[in-house]
Amino acid sequence: MSDRRSFLSTAALGLASGLPGLVAAAEQTPASPPAGARVPKFEFVYECNATLSPAVEMGKTVEGQRRIIPITGGTVRGPKIQAELLNGGWDWNLSRNDGAGSVEAVLHPLLWGTFAYCGMQVLEPFIAYAAPRVDDAARDYLGAWERRLTEIAVQPALERA
């Protein structure tokens, strides 16, 4: 488990150091957050190991290919939780017609099923594609990402839909 925590910390630092604009912004930002701001930090909550059966294809829909993936068991372990996953649950999956999946569908359980459930405020996700997949003209999202990071402490929380 400590390996995953180290990985998350390293990944966050690696992400920031990989974007020159963010490094420059970090050097210009004050060392202390704005008054009243909560400083985010990584905290290990749990590790989930699920066993799955092969996907069951449900067919094509207007949105794309729908499949369900049976959950056959597993464990959830953390400092304040120990649980077993029982046979009988399903993970719903949708592959869009363009071959991609929905990022929002992936983030929804994390945002509302984990963060909100644990009492955290949920912010609007910032979704951007990897720089190699975007042409130079469309890379202005890096500036938006830089602004998001410098203003994250004052972002309004989302309302649960």
DSSP file (Angstrom, degrees, kcal/mol; ACC not computed):
  #  RESIDUE AA STRUCTURE BP1 BP2  ACC     N-H-->O    O-->H-N    N-H-->O    O-->H-N    TCO  KAPPA ALPHA  PHI   PSI    X-CA   Y-CA   Z-CA
    1    1 A M     >        0   0    0      0, 0.0     4,-1.8     0, 0.0     3,-0.4   0.000 360.0 360.0 360.0 -37.0    0.0    0.0    0.0
    2    2 A S  H  >  +     0   0    0      1,-0.2     4,-2.5     2,-0.2     5,-0.2   0.827 360.0  61.8 -64.6 -27.7    2.8    2.4    0.7
    3    3 A D  H  > S+     0   0    0      2,-0.2     4,-2.4     1,-0.2    -1,-0.2   0.900 103.9  48.3 -62.5 -39.7    4.0    1.9   -2.9
    4    4 A R  H  > S+     0   0    0     -3,-0.4     4,-2.7     2,-0.2    -2,-0.2   0.896 110.5  50.4 -67.8 -40.1    0.7    3.3   -4.2
    5    5 A R  H  X S+     0   0    0     -4,-1.8     4,-2.1     2,-0.2    -2,-0.2   0.922 112.1  47.5 -63.8 -42.0    0.9    6.3   -1.9
    6    6 A S  H  X S+     0   0    0     -4,-2.5     4,-2.7     1,-0.2    -2,-0.2   0.908 111.2  52.2 -62.8 -41.6    4.4    7.0   -3.0
    7    7 A F  H  X S+     0   0    0     -4,-2.4     4,-3.2     2,-0.2    -2,-0.2   0.926 108.5  49.8 -60.6 -45.6    3.3    6.5   -6.6
    8    8 A L  H  X S+     0   0    0     -4,-2.7     4,-2.3     2,-0.2    -1,-0.2   0.921 113.3  45.6 -61.6 -44.3    0.5    9.1   -6.2
    9    9 A S  H  X S+     0   0    0     -4,-2.1     4,-2.1     2,-0.2    -1,-0.2   0.930 116.1  45.9 -63.6 -44.6    2.8   11.7   -4.7
   10   10 A T  H  X S+     0   0    0     -4,-2.7     4,-2.9     1,-0.2    -2,-0.2   0.896 111.5  52.4 -65.3 -40.7    5.4   11.1   -7.3
   11   11 A A  H  X S+     0   0    0     -4,-3.2     4,-2.6    -5,-0.2    -1,-0.2   0.906 109.0  49.7 -63.3 -41.9    2.8   11.2  -10.1
   12   12 A A  H  X S+     0   0    0     -4,-2.3     4,-2.0    -5,-0.2    -1,-0.2   0.922 114.3  44.4 -63.9 -42.9    1.4   14.5   -8.9
   13   13 A L  H  X S+     0   0    0     -4,-2.1     4,-2.6     1,-0.2    -2,-0.2   0.905 113.4  51.1 -66.9 -40.3    4.9   16.0   -8.8
   14   14 A G  H  X S+     0   0    0     -4,-2.9     4,-1.4     2,-0.2    -2,-0.2   0.880 108.2  52.8 -64.2 -38.7    5.8   14.5  -12.1
   15   15 A L  H  < S+     0   0    0     -4,-2.6     4,-0.5     2,-0.2     3,-0.3   0.945 112.5  44.0 -60.9 -48.6    2.7   16.0  -13.7
   16   16 A A  H >< S+     0   0    0     -4,-2.0     3,-1.0     1,-0.2     7,-0.3   0.900 114.1  49.2 -65.9 -39.9    3.5   19.4  -12.4
   17   17 A S  H 3< S+     0   0    0     -4,-2.6    -1,-0.2     1,-0.2    -2,-0.2   0.726 102.6  63.8 -74.1 -18.4    7.1   19.3  -13.4
   18   18 A G  T 3< S+     0   0    0     -4,-1.4    -1,-0.2    -3,-0.3    -2,-0.2   0.603  93.8  66.5 -79.2 -10.6    6.2   18.0  -16.9
   19   19 A L    X>  -     0   0    0     -3,-1.0     4,-1.7    -4,-0.5     3,-1.0  -0.910  68.2-160.4-115.1 105.3    4.4   21.2  -17.8
   20   20 A P  H 3> S+     0   0    0      0, 0.0     4,-2.4     0, 0.0     5,-0.2   0.835  90.6  57.8 -54.9 -37.1    6.8   24.2  -18.0
   21   21 A G  H 3> S+     0   0    0      1,-0.2     4,-2.0     2,-0.2     5,-0.1   0.871 106.3  49.4 -62.5 -36.0    4.0   26.7  -17.6
   22   22 A L  H <> S+     0   0    0     -3,-1.0     4,-2.6     2,-0.2    -1,-0.2   0.881 108.6  52.0 -71.0 -37.9    3.0   25.2  -14.3
   23   23 A V  H  X S+     0   0    0     -4,-1.7     4,-1.8    -7,-0.3    -2,-0.2   0.933 111.0  47.7 -63.4 -44.9    6.5   25.2  -13.0
   24   24 A A  H  X S+     0   0    0     -4,-2.4     4,-1.1     1,-0.2    -2,-0.2   0.901 112.6  49.5 -62.2 -40.1    6.8   28.9  -13.8
   25   25 A A  H  X S+     0   0    0     -4,-2.0     4,-1.7     1,-0.2     3,-0.4   0.889 107.4  54.4 -66.2 -38.5    3.5   29.6  -12.2
   26   26 A A  H  < S+     0   0    0     -4,-2.6    -1,-0.2     1,-0.2    -2,-0.2   0.861 106.5  51.9 -63.5 -35.1    4.6   27.7   -9.1
   27   27 A E  H  < S+     0   0    0     -4,-1.8    -1,-0.2     1,-0.2    -2,-0.2   0.773 113.4  44.9 -71.6 -25.0    7.6   29.9   -8.8
   28   28 A Q  H  < S+     0   0    0     -4,-1.1    -2,-0.2    -3,-0.4    -1,-0.2   0.690  93.4  92.8 -91.9 -20.3    5.5   33.0   -9.0
   29   29 A T  S  < S-     0   0    0     -4,-1.7   121,-0.0    -5,-0.1     0, 0.0  -0.451  85.3-102.6 -77.5 147.6    2.7   32.0   -6.6
   30   30 A P        -     0   0    0      0, 0.0    -1,-0.1     0, 0.0    -2,-0.1  -0.281  25.3-121.0 -65.7 155.2    3.0   33.0   -2.9
   31   31 A A  S    S+     0   0    0      2,-0.1    -2,-0.1     0, 0.0    -5,-0.0   0.774  94.8  61.2 -69.4 -27.1    4.1   30.3   -0.5
   32   32 A S  S    S-     0   0    0      1,-0.1     3,-0.1     3,-0.0     0, 0.0  -0.805  86.3-119.3-105.8 145.2    0.9   30.5    1.6
   33   33 A P        -     0   0    0      0, 0.0     3,-0.1     0, 0.0     6,-0.1  -0.239  45.8 -77.4 -72.5 166.6   -2.7   29.9    0.3
   34   34 A P    >   -     0   0    0      0, 0.0     3,-2.0     0, 0.0     2,-0.0  -0.222  65.8 -78.5 -59.9 155.6   -5.4   32.6    0.3
   35   35 A A  T 3  S+     0   0    0      1,-0.3     3,-0.1    -3,-0.1    -3,-0.0  -0.312 118.3  14.5 -57.9 133.7   -7.0   33.3    3.7
   36   36 A G  T 3  S+     0   0    0      1,-0.3    -1,-0.3    -3,-0.1     2,-0.2   0.379  93.4 135.4  83.6  -4.3   -9.6   30.7    4.6
   37   37 A A    <   -     0   0    0     -3,-2.0     2,-0.5     1,-0.0    -1,-0.3  -0.547  52.1-133.7 -80.8 141.2   -8.4   28.2    1.9
   38   38 A R        -     0   0    0    115,-0.3    -1,-0.0    -2,-0.2    -3,-0.0  -0.804  19.2-131.5 -91.1 134.1   -8.1   24.6    2.8
   39   39 A V        -     0   0    0     -2,-0.5     2,-0.1    -6,-0.1    -1,-0.0  -0.754  21.6-132.7 -88.4 119.7   -4.8   23.1    1.6
   40   40 A P        +     0   0    0      0, 0.0     2,-0.3     0, 0.0   113,-0.0  -0.381  29.6 176.2 -71.1 150.3   -5.4   19.8   -0.2
   41   41 A K        -     0   0    0     -2,-0.1     2,-0.3     2,-0.0     0, 0.0  -0.981  33.2-103.8-148.0 157.4   -3.2   16.8    0.7
   42   42 A F        +     0   0    0     -2,-0.3     2,-0.4   -37,-0.0   -37,-0.0  -0.664  38.4 175.1 -81.6 136.4   -3.0   13.1   -0.3
   43   43 A E        -     0   0    0     -2,-0.3     2,-0.3     0, 0.0    -2,-0.0  -0.963  32.5-122.1-142.9 126.0   -4.3   10.7    2.3
   44   44 A F        +     0   0    0     -2,-0.4     3,-0.1     1,-0.2   -42,-0.0  -0.512  36.7 166.7 -67.6 126.4   -4.6    7.0    1.8
   45   45 A V        -     0   0    0      1,-0.4    35,-0.5    -2,-0.3     2,-0.3   0.809  54.7 -32.9-107.3 -55.9   -8.2    5.9    2.2
   46   46 A Y        -     0   0    0     32,-0.2     2,-0.4    33,-0.1    -1,-0.4  -0.989  40.8-131.9-161.1 166.0   -8.5    2.4    0.9
   47   47 A E  E     -A   77   0A   0     30,-2.9    30,-2.7    -2,-0.3     2,-0.5  -0.997  22.2-158.6-124.2 130.6   -7.3   -0.1   -1.6
   48   48 A C  E     -A   76   0A   0     -2,-0.4     2,-0.5    28,-0.2    28,-0.2  -0.945  10.0-176.4-114.8 125.9   -9.9   -2.1   -3.6
   49   49 A N  E     -A   75   0A   0     26,-2.7    26,-2.4    -2,-0.5     2,-0.3  -0.952  14.5-177.9-120.3 108.8   -9.1   -5.4   -5.2
   50   50 A A  E     -A   74   0A   0     -2,-0.5     2,-0.4    24,-0.2    24,-0.3  -0.822  20.8-141.8-109.4 146.0  -12.1   -6.8   -7.2
   51   51 A T  E     -A   73   0A   0     22,-3.0    21,-2.7    -2,-0.3    22,-1.0  -0.903  25.8-167.6-103.2 136.9  -12.4  -10.0   -9.1
   52   52 A L  E     -A   71   0A   0     -2,-0.4    19,-0.2    19,-0.2     3,-0.1  -0.886  17.5-137.9-126.1 151.1  -14.4   -9.8  -12.4
   53   53 A S        -     0   0    0     17,-2.3     3,-0.1    -2,-0.3    19,-0.0  -0.606  51.6 -73.4 -93.8 165.9  -15.9  -12.1  -14.9
   54   54 A P        -     0   0    0      0, 0.0    -1,-0.2     0, 0.0    14,-0.1  -0.242  63.4 -90.1 -57.7 150.0  -15.6  -11.5  -18.6
   55   55 A A        -     0   0    0     14,-0.2     2,-0.6     1,-0.1    14,-0.2  -0.258  31.7-137.3 -62.4 145.9  -17.8   -8.6  -19.9
   56   56 A V  E     -B   68   0A   0     12,-3.4    12,-2.3    -3,-0.1     2,-0.4  -0.939  19.1-134.3-106.3 115.6  -21.3   -9.4  -21.2
   57   57 A E  E     -B   67   0A   0     -2,-0.6    10,-0.2    10,-0.2     3,-0.1  -0.557  22.8-178.2 -73.9 125.6  -22.0   -7.6  -24.4
   58   58 A M  E     -     0   0A   0      8,-2.6     9,-0.2    -2,-0.4     2,-0.2   0.636  44.9-111.1 -97.5 -18.9  -25.5   -5.9  -24.2
   59   59 A G  E     -B   66   0A   0      7,-1.2     7,-2.8     2,-0.0    -1,-0.3  -0.539  43.0 -39.8 118.1 177.0  -25.3   -4.5  -27.8
   60   60 A K  E     -B   65   0A   0      5,-0.2     2,-0.2    -2,-0.2     5,-0.2  -0.556  50.6-179.5 -82.0 142.4  -25.1   -1.2  -29.6
   61   61 A T        -     0   0    0      3,-2.8     3,-0.1    -2,-0.2    -2,-0.0  -0.723  48.0 -92.3-125.4 179.8  -27.0    1.9  -28.4
   62   62 A V  S    S+     0   0    0     -2,-0.2    35,-0.2     1,-0.2     3,-0.1   0.859 128.8  46.0 -60.9 -34.8  -27.3    5.4  -29.8
   63   63 A E  S    S-     0   0    0      1,-0.3    34,-0.9    33,-0.1     2,-0.3   0.725 124.9 -87.2 -81.9 -23.5  -24.4    6.4  -27.5
   64   64 A G  E    S- C   0  96A   0     32,-0.3    -3,-2.8    -3,-0.1     2,-0.5  -0.983  71.6 -15.8 149.1-160.6  -22.2    3.4  -28.3
   65   65 A Q  E     -BC  60  95A   0     30,-2.6    30,-2.6    -2,-0.3     2,-0.4  -0.694  57.7-155.3 -84.6 122.8  -21.5   -0.3  -27.3
   66   66 A R  E     +BC  59  94A   0     -7,-2.8    -8,-2.6    -2,-0.5    -7,-1.2  -0.827  20.5 163.4-100.4 134.2  -23.0   -1.2  -23.9
   67   67 A R  E     -BC  57  93A   0     26,-2.5    26,-3.0    -2,-0.4     2,-0.4  -0.976  24.8-144.7-141.9 157.2  -21.5   -4.0  -21.8
   68   68 A I  E     -BC  56  92A   0    -12,-2.3   -12,-3.4    -2,-0.3    24,-0.2  -0.962   8.7-151.4-122.6 145.2  -21.8   -5.1  -18.2
   69   69 A I  E     - C   0  91A   0     22,-2.6    22,-2.4    -2,-0.4   -14,-0.2  -0.952  17.7-132.2-120.2 113.3  -19.0   -6.6  -16.2
   70   70 A P  E     - C   0  90A   0      0, 0.0   -17,-2.3     0, 0.0     2,-0.6  -0.418  10.5-144.2 -67.4 133.7  -19.9   -9.0  -13.4
   71   71 A I  E     -AC  52  89A   0     18,-3.3    17,-1.8   -19,-0.2    18,-0.7  -0.888  18.6-179.4 -95.4 121.1  -18.1   -8.4  -10.1
   72   72 A T  E     -     0   0A   0    -21,-2.7    15,-0.4    -2,-0.6     2,-0.3   0.503  53.7 -59.1-104.0  -5.7  -17.5  -11.8   -8.5
   73   73 A G  E     +A   51   0A   0    -22,-1.0   -22,-3.0    13,-0.3    -1,-0.3  -0.951  58.9 148.7 156.0-172.8  -15.8  -10.8   -5.2
   74   74 A G  E     -AD  50  85A   0     11,-0.8    11,-2.5    -2,-0.3     2,-0.3  -0.880  35.9 -86.7 143.3-173.0  -12.9   -9.0   -3.8
   75   75 A T  E     -AD  49  84A   0    -26,-2.4   -26,-2.7    -2,-0.3     2,-0.4  -0.944  11.7-155.6-135.0 154.6  -11.7   -6.9   -0.8
   76   76 A V  E     +AD  48  83A   0      7,-2.6     7,-2.8    -2,-0.3     2,-0.4  -0.994  25.1 176.1-127.0 122.3  -11.6   -3.3    0.3
   77   77 A R  E     +AD  47  82A   0    -30,-2.7   -30,-2.9    -2,-0.4     5,-0.2  -0.985  11.7 131.9-133.6 139.3   -8.8   -2.5    2.8
   78   78 A G  E >   - D   0  81A   0      3,-2.3     3,-0.7    -2,-0.4   -32,-0.2  -0.960  66.9 -79.0-167.0 178.5   -7.7    0.7    4.5
   79   79 A P  T 3  S+     0   0    0      0, 0.0   -33,-0.1     0, 0.0   -34,-0.1   0.824 129.9  21.6 -59.8 -31.9   -6.8    2.3    7.8
   80   80 A K  T 3  S+     0   0    0    -35,-0.5     2,-0.3     1,-0.1   -34,-0.1   0.203 121.1  59.0-122.8  15.2  -10.5    2.7    8.8
   81   81 A I  E <   +D   78   0A   0     -3,-0.7    -3,-2.3   -36,-0.2     2,-0.3  -0.999  41.7 171.5-147.7 142.7  -12.2    0.2    6.5
   82   82 A Q  E     +D   77   0A   0     -2,-0.3     2,-0.3    -5,-0.2    -5,-0.2  -0.890  25.5 152.1-147.6 117.7  -12.2   -3.5    5.9
   83   83 A A  E     -D   76   0A   0     -7,-2.8    -7,-2.6    -2,-0.3     2,-0.4  -0.951  35.8-131.8-145.9 161.4  -14.8   -5.0    3.7
   84   84 A E  E     -D   75   0A   0     -2,-0.3     2,-0.5    -9,-0.2    -9,-0.3  -0.938  19.1-134.9-114.1 138.4  -15.6   -7.8    1.3
   85   85 A L  E     -D   74   0A   0    -11,-2.5   -11,-0.8    -2,-0.4     2,-0.2  -0.813  27.4-142.7 -89.0 131.7  -17.1   -7.4   -2.2
   86   86 A L    >   -     0   0    0     -2,-0.5     3,-0.8   -13,-0.2   -13,-0.3  -0.611  19.7 -98.0 -97.1 155.8  -19.8  -10.0   -2.8
   87   87 A N  T 3  S+     0   0    0    -15,-0.4   -15,-0.2    -2,-0.2    -1,-0.1  -0.453  98.4  57.2 -64.5 136.6  -20.7  -11.8   -5.9
   88   88 A G  T 3  S+     0   0    0    -17,-1.8    -1,-0.2     1,-0.4   -16,-0.1   0.267  70.3 114.8 126.6 -12.6  -23.6  -10.3   -7.8
   89   89 A G  E <   -C   71   0A   0     -3,-0.8   -18,-3.3   -18,-0.7    -1,-0.4  -0.460  46.9-150.8 -84.8 163.4  -22.7   -6.7   -8.5
   90   90 A W  E     -C   70   0A   0    -20,-0.3     2,-0.6    -2,-0.1   -38,-0.0  -0.984  10.2-145.8-134.4 144.1  -22.1   -5.3  -12.0
   91   91 A D  E     -C   69   0A   0    -22,-2.4   -22,-2.6    -2,-0.4     2,-0.4  -0.958  22.7-141.8-106.2 123.6  -20.0   -2.5  -13.5
   92   92 A W  E     -C   68   0A   0     -2,-0.6     2,-0.4   -24,-0.2   -24,-0.2  -0.719  21.3-172.2 -88.8 132.6  -21.8   -0.8  -16.4
   93   93 A N  E     -C   67   0A   0    -26,-3.0   -26,-2.5    -2,-0.4     2,-0.4  -0.961  11.6-170.9-128.9 141.7  -19.5    0.1  -19.3
   94   94 A L  E     -C   66   0A   0     -2,-0.4     8,-0.6   -28,-0.2     2,-0.6  -0.983   5.8-164.2-133.9 122.6  -20.1    2.2  -22.5
   95   95 A S  E     -CE  65 101A   0    -30,-2.6   -30,-2.6    -2,-0.4     6,-0.2  -0.933  27.6-129.0-103.6 118.6  -17.7    2.5  -25.4
   96   96 A R  E >   -C   64   0A   0      4,-2.7     3,-2.0    -2,-0.6   -32,-0.3  -0.111  23.3-104.7 -63.6 164.3  -18.6    5.4  -27.6
   97   97 A N  T 3  S+     0   0    0    -34,-0.9    -1,-0.1     1,-0.3   -33,-0.1   0.734 120.2  60.6 -63.0 -23.5  -19.0    5.0  -31.3
   98   98 A D  T 3  S-     0   0    0      2,-0.2    -1,-0.3     1,-0.0     3,-0.1   0.379 121.4-105.8 -86.7   6.6  -15.7    6.8  -31.8
   99   99 A G  S <  S+     0   0    0     -3,-2.0     2,-0.2     1,-0.3    -2,-0.1   0.328  86.2 110.5  91.5  -7.9  -13.9    4.1  -29.9
  100  100 A A        -     0   0    0     -5,-0.1    -4,-2.7     1,-0.1    -1,-0.3  -0.532  61.2-128.3 -95.9 164.5  -13.3    6.2  -26.7
  101  101 A G  B     -E   95   0A   0     -6,-0.2     2,-0.7    -2,-0.2    -6,-0.1  -0.577  32.6 -93.2-102.3 172.4  -15.0    5.8  -23.3
  102  102 A S     >  -     0   0    0     -8,-0.6     4,-1.4    -2,-0.2     5,-0.1  -0.786  25.0-163.4 -90.7 117.1  -16.7    8.5  -21.3
  103  103 A V  H  > S+     0   0    0     -2,-0.7     4,-2.5     1,-0.2     5,-0.2   0.890  92.4  56.7 -64.6 -38.7  -14.4   10.2  -18.8
  104  104 A E  H  > S+     0   0    0      1,-0.2     4,-2.1     2,-0.2    -1,-0.2   0.885 104.1  52.6 -60.9 -38.9  -17.4   11.6  -17.0
  105  105 A A  H  4 S+     0   0    0      1,-0.2    -1,-0.2     2,-0.2    -2,-0.2   0.855 111.2  47.2 -65.8 -34.0  -18.7    8.0  -16.5
  106  106 A V  H  X S+     0   0    0     -4,-1.4     4,-0.6     1,-0.2    -2,-0.2   0.893 115.4  44.9 -72.2 -40.2  -15.3    7.0  -15.0
  107  107 A L  H  X S+     0   0    0     -4,-2.5     4,-3.1     1,-0.2     5,-0.3   0.785  94.7  78.4 -76.1 -27.8  -15.1   10.0  -12.7
  108  108 A H  H  X>S+     0   0    0     -4,-2.1     4,-2.7     1,-0.2     5,-0.7   0.899  95.3  44.2 -53.8 -51.0  -18.7    9.9  -11.4
  109  109 A P  I  >>S+     0   0    0      0, 0.0     4,-1.1     0, 0.0     5,-0.5   0.879 116.2  49.0 -63.1 -34.5  -18.2    7.1   -8.9
  110  110 A L  I  X>S+     0   0    0     -4,-0.6     5,-2.4     3,-0.2     4,-0.8   0.950 116.5  41.0 -66.6 -48.7  -15.0    8.6   -7.7
  111  111 A L  I  <>S+     0   0    0     -4,-3.1     5,-2.5     3,-0.2     6,-0.2   0.955 132.9  19.3 -65.6 -51.8  -16.4   12.1   -7.2
  112  112 A W  I  <>S+     0   0    0     -4,-2.7     5,-0.5    -5,-0.3    -2,-0.2   0.811 127.4  46.8 -94.6 -32.0  -19.8   11.2   -5.7
  113  113 A G  I  <<S+     0   0    0     -4,-1.1    -3,-0.2    -5,-0.7    -2,-0.1   0.680 131.1  14.6 -85.3 -17.1  -19.3    7.7   -4.4
  114  114 A T  I  X<S+     0   0    0     -4,-0.8     4,-1.9    -5,-0.5     6,-0.2   0.709 129.9  36.6-118.1 -64.5  -16.0    8.4   -2.7
  115  115 A F  I  4XS+     0   0    0     -5,-2.4     5,-2.7     2,-0.2    -3,-0.2   0.956 124.0  38.9 -62.2 -54.1  -15.2   12.1   -2.3
  116  116 A A  I >4<S+     0   0    0     -5,-2.5     3,-1.8     1,-0.2    -1,-0.2   0.906 114.8  54.7 -64.0 -41.1  -18.7   13.3   -1.5
  117  117 A Y  T 34<S+     0   0    0     -5,-0.5    -1,-0.2     1,-0.3    -2,-0.2   0.843 106.3  52.4 -60.8 -34.0  -19.5   10.3    0.6
  118  118 A C  T 3<5S-     0   0    0     -4,-1.9    -1,-0.3    -3,-0.2    -2,-0.2   0.385 126.7-101.2 -83.9   4.4  -16.4   11.0    2.7
  119  119 A G  T < 5S+     0   0    0     -3,-1.8    -3,-0.2     1,-0.3     2,-0.2   0.561  76.3 138.9  91.6   8.4  -17.6   14.5    3.3
  120  120 A M      < -     0   0    0     -5,-2.7     2,-0.3    -6,-0.2    -1,-0.3  -0.540  57.7-111.5 -84.6 152.5  -15.3   16.3    0.7
  121  121 A Q        -     0   0    0     -2,-0.2     2,-0.5    36,-0.0    -1,-0.1  -0.676  31.0-135.5 -79.3 136.7  -16.5   19.1   -1.5
  122  122 A V        -     0   0    0     36,-0.4    36,-4.0    -2,-0.3     2,-0.2  -0.842  18.6-160.2 -99.7 125.2  -16.6   18.0   -5.2
  123  123 A L        -     0   0    0     -2,-0.5    34,-0.1    34,-0.2     3,-0.0  -0.643  34.8 -87.3 -98.5 158.7  -15.2   20.4   -7.7
  124  124 A E        -     0   0    0     32,-0.5    -1,-0.1    -2,-0.2     2,-0.1  -0.470  53.6-115.3 -59.9 127.5  -15.9   20.5  -11.5
  125  125 A P        -     0   0    0      0, 0.0     2,-0.7     0, 0.0    -1,-0.1  -0.384  16.8-137.3 -67.9 146.4  -13.4   18.1  -13.1
  126  126 A F        -     0   0    0     -2,-0.1     2,-0.5    -3,-0.0    -3,-0.0  -0.924  24.7-170.1-103.3 112.7  -10.8   19.6  -15.4
  127  127 A I        +     0   0    0     -2,-0.7     2,-0.3     2,-0.0   -23,-0.0  -0.914  14.8 157.4-111.7 123.9  -10.5   17.2  -18.4
  128  128 A A        -     0   0    0     -2,-0.5     2,-0.2    14,-0.0     3,-0.1  -0.992  34.3-123.1-142.2 147.7   -7.8   17.6  -21.0
  129  129 A Y        -     0   0    0     -2,-0.3     5,-0.1     1,-0.1    -2,-0.0  -0.547  45.2 -79.8 -90.1 158.1   -6.2   15.3  -23.4
  130  130 A A    >   -     0   0    0     -2,-0.2     3,-1.9     1,-0.1     4,-0.4  -0.215  40.6-117.9 -57.3 141.1   -2.5   14.5  -23.5
  131  131 A A  G >  S+     0   0    0      1,-0.3     3,-1.6     2,-0.2    -1,-0.1   0.829 111.2  60.7 -52.7 -39.0   -0.4   17.1  -25.3
  132  132 A P  G 3  S+     0   0    0      0, 0.0    -1,-0.3     0, 0.0    -2,-0.1   0.751 104.0  51.9 -63.6 -19.6    0.8   14.7  -28.1
  133  133 A R  G <  S+     0   0    0     -3,-1.9     2,-0.4     2,-0.1    -2,-0.2   0.456 102.3  70.9 -93.2  -1.1   -2.8   14.2  -29.1
  134  134 A V  S <  S-     0   0    0     -3,-1.6     5,-0.1    -4,-0.4     2,-0.0  -0.940  80.2-124.9-120.7 136.4   -3.6   17.9  -29.4
  135  135 A D    >   -     0   0    0     -2,-0.4     3,-1.0     1,-0.1     4,-0.5  -0.304  33.8-102.2 -74.4 165.2   -2.3   20.3  -32.1
  136  136 A D  G >  S+     0   0    0      1,-0.3     3,-1.2     2,-0.2    -1,-0.1   0.847 119.6  57.0 -57.3 -37.9   -0.5   23.5  -31.1
  137  137 A A  G 3  S+     0   0    0      1,-0.3     3,-0.5     2,-0.1    -1,-0.3   0.820 107.9  47.7 -64.7 -30.7   -3.5   25.7  -31.8
  138  138 A A  G X  S+     0   0    0     -3,-1.0     3,-1.0     1,-0.2    -1,-0.3   0.443  84.4  93.5 -91.2   0.5   -5.6   23.7  -29.3
  139  139 A R  T X   +     0   0    0     -3,-1.2     3,-2.0    -4,-0.5     4,-0.4   0.333  48.4 103.5 -80.3  11.2   -3.1   23.7  -26.5
  140  140 A D  T >>  +     0   0    0     -3,-0.5     4,-1.3     1,-0.3     3,-0.8   0.659  61.7  81.7 -65.0 -11.9   -4.4   26.8  -24.8
  141  141 A Y  H <> S+     0   0    0     -3,-1.0     4,-2.5     1,-0.2    -1,-0.3   0.758  78.3  68.4 -63.5 -21.9   -6.0   24.4  -22.3
  142  142 A L  H <> S+     0   0    0     -3,-2.0     4,-2.2     1,-0.2    -1,-0.2   0.888  99.2  48.6 -64.0 -36.7   -2.6   24.3  -20.6
  143  143 A G  H <> S+     0   0    0     -3,-0.8     4,-2.4    -4,-0.4    -1,-0.2   0.891 110.2  51.2 -66.4 -38.9   -3.2   28.0  -19.6
  144  144 A A  H  X S+     0   0    0     -4,-1.3     4,-2.4     2,-0.2    -2,-0.2   0.888 109.9  50.3 -64.2 -38.3   -6.6   27.0  -18.3
  145  145 A W  H  X S+     0   0    0     -4,-2.5     4,-2.4     2,-0.2    -2,-0.2   0.909 109.0  51.1 -65.1 -42.1   -5.0   24.2  -16.3
  146  146 A E  H  X S+     0   0    0     -4,-2.2     4,-1.9     1,-0.2    -2,-0.2   0.928 111.7  47.2 -60.8 -45.4   -2.5   26.6  -14.9
  147  147 A R  H  X S+     0   0    0     -4,-2.4     4,-1.5     1,-0.2    -2,-0.2   0.900 110.0  54.1 -61.9 -40.8   -5.3   29.0  -13.8
  148  148 A R  H  X S+     0   0    0     -4,-2.4     4,-0.6     1,-0.2     3,-0.2   0.916 108.8  48.0 -60.7 -43.8   -7.3   26.1  -12.3
  149  149 A L  H >< S+     0   0    0     -4,-2.4     3,-0.5     1,-0.2     4,-0.2   0.880 112.6  47.5 -66.7 -37.2   -4.3   25.1  -10.2
  150  150 A T  H 3< S+     0   0    0     -4,-1.9    -1,-0.2     1,-0.2    -2,-0.2   0.726 121.5  36.9 -76.5 -19.4   -3.7   28.6   -8.9
  151  151 A E  H >< S+     0   0    0     -4,-1.5     3,-1.7    -3,-0.2     4,-0.3   0.283  81.9 108.6-112.1   9.3   -7.4   29.2   -8.1
  152  152 A I  G X< S+     0   0    0     -4,-0.6     3,-1.2    -3,-0.5    -1,-0.1   0.812  71.0  63.1 -61.6 -31.3   -8.4   25.7   -6.9
  153  153 A A  G 3  S+     0   0    0      1,-0.3  -115,-0.3    -4,-0.2    -1,-0.3   0.721 109.5  39.9 -67.5 -19.4   -8.7   26.9   -3.3
  154  154 A V  G <  S+     0   0    0     -3,-1.7    -1,-0.3  -117,-0.1    -2,-0.2   0.254  83.7 124.9-114.0  12.0  -11.6   29.2   -4.2
  155  155 A Q    <   -     0   0    0     -3,-1.2     2,-0.2    -4,-0.3    -3,-0.0  -0.495  64.9-115.3 -70.6 138.9  -13.4   27.0   -6.7
  156  156 A P        -     0   0    0      0, 0.0   -32,-0.5     0, 0.0     2,-0.1  -0.489  29.9-113.6 -74.8 146.6  -17.1   26.5   -5.8
  157  157 A A        -     0   0    0     -2,-0.2   -34,-0.2   -34,-0.1     2,-0.2  -0.437  30.8-110.1 -75.1 152.0  -18.2   23.0   -5.0
  158  158 A L        -     0   0    0    -36,-4.0   -36,-0.4    -2,-0.1     2,-0.4  -0.508  26.8-121.1 -77.8 150.7  -20.7   21.2   -7.3
  159  159 A E        -     0   0    0     -2,-0.2     2,-0.3     1,-0.0    -1,-0.0  -0.753  33.2-105.6 -88.8 140.6  -24.2   20.5   -6.2
  160  160 A R              0   0    0     -2,-0.4    -1,-0.0     1,-0.2   -48,-0.0  -0.502 360.0 360.0 -68.1 126.4  -25.2   16.8   -6.2
  161  161 A A              0   0    0     -2,-0.3    -1,-0.2     0, 0.0    -2,-0.0   0.457 360.0 360.0 -83.1 360.0  -27.5   16.1   -9.1
